[in-house]
Amino acid sequence: MPSEERLRIRTEESRPVVDDFFARIRKQRPKVLPEKLLGKAMIYCLNQQEKPEAFLQDGRLELDNNRCERSIKPFVIEKKFSLQQYTTECPRQRNDQ
């Protein structure tokens, strides 16, 4: 899908959802103690607001990094296999001693 079309769809469909999400957080924020986990999460979310909104401003950005994750997966699996292959003793044996 062309980036212009993706941006148009995001503006029409995703922008209202994101705006509503942050409006609700701003509305509920004064009712929650900042020391509580929910309060901390709300503060964090509001402080990071520009980052999740970046995909609304640029149609070239993807919502996830699955393509990148899939490209590095073979290297991660190979490293994990190599580490296991060259380990001479079982981790359970080392912990029991």
C-alpha positions as CSV (number, residue, x, y, z in Angstrom):
1,M,0.0,0.0,0.0
2,P,1.4,3.4,-0.9
3,S,2.4,5.6,2.1
4,E,0.0,8.4,1.1
5,E,-2.9,5.9,1.2
6,R,-1.7,4.5,4.5
7,L,-1.5,8.0,6.0
8,R,-5.0,8.9,4.8
9,I,-6.5,5.7,6.4
10,R,-4.6,6.3,9.6
11,T,-5.8,9.9,9.7
12,E,-9.4,8.9,9.2
13,E,-9.5,5.7,11.4
14,S,-6.6,5.8,13.9
15,R,-6.4,9.5,14.8
16,P,-9.8,9.6,16.5
17,V,-8.9,6.5,18.6
18,V,-5.5,7.8,19.6
19,D,-6.9,11.2,20.5
20,D,-9.7,9.6,22.5
21,F,-7.2,7.4,24.4
22,F,-5.0,10.3,25.5
23,A,-8.1,12.5,26.3
24,R,-9.4,9.8,28.6
25,I,-6.0,9.4,30.3
26,R,-5.8,13.2,30.8
27,K,-9.3,13.2,32.2
28,Q,-8.7,10.3,34.6
29,R,-5.2,11.3,35.6
30,P,-6.2,13.7,38.5
31,K,-8.4,10.9,40.1
32,V,-5.5,8.5,40.4
33,L,-2.7,8.7,43.0
34,P,0.7,9.2,41.3
35,E,2.4,6.6,43.6
36,K,0.1,3.8,42.5
37,L,1.0,1.7,39.5
38,L,-1.9,3.0,37.5
39,G,-0.8,6.6,38.2
40,K,2.7,5.8,37.2
41,A,1.5,4.2,34.0
42,M,-0.7,7.2,33.2
43,I,2.2,9.6,33.7
44,Y,4.5,7.5,31.6
45,C,2.0,7.2,28.8
46,L,1.4,11.0,28.8
47,N,5.2,11.6,28.8
48,Q,5.6,9.3,25.8
49,Q,2.6,10.6,23.8
50,E,4.6,11.9,20.8
51,K,6.1,8.4,20.2
52,P,2.9,6.4,19.6
53,E,1.6,9.3,17.5
54,A,4.5,9.2,15.1
55,F,2.8,6.6,13.0
56,L,-0.1,9.1,12.4
57,Q,2.3,11.7,10.9
58,D,4.3,9.5,8.5
59,G,2.7,6.8,6.3
60,R,6.0,5.1,5.7
61,L,6.2,4.0,9.3
62,E,4.9,0.5,10.2
63,L,3.0,-0.2,13.4
64,D,5.4,-3.0,14.4
65,N,8.9,-4.2,13.8
66,N,8.0,-7.8,12.7
67,R,10.0,-7.5,9.5
68,C,13.2,-6.5,11.5
69,E,12.5,-9.2,14.2
70,R,12.2,-11.9,11.5
71,S,15.4,-10.8,9.8
72,I,17.5,-11.2,12.9
73,K,15.8,-14.3,14.3
74,P,18.2,-16.8,12.4
75,F,21.2,-15.1,14.0
76,V,19.7,-15.2,17.5
77,I,18.8,-18.9,17.1
78,E,22.2,-19.7,15.8
79,K,23.9,-18.0,18.8
80,K,21.6,-19.8,21.3
81,F,22.4,-23.1,19.6
82,S,26.1,-22.4,19.6
83,L,26.1,-21.5,23.3
84,Q,24.2,-24.7,24.1
85,Q,26.4,-26.9,21.9
86,Y,29.7,-25.8,23.5
87,T,28.5,-26.0,27.1
88,T,30.1,-29.1,28.6
89,E,28.0,-29.5,31.7
90,C,24.3,-29.3,32.2
91,P,23.1,-26.1,33.9
92,R,21.1,-28.2,36.4
93,Q,24.3,-29.9,37.4
94,R,26.1,-26.6,38.1
95,N,23.3,-25.3,40.2
96,D,23.1,-28.5,42.4
97,Q,26.7,-28.2,43.5
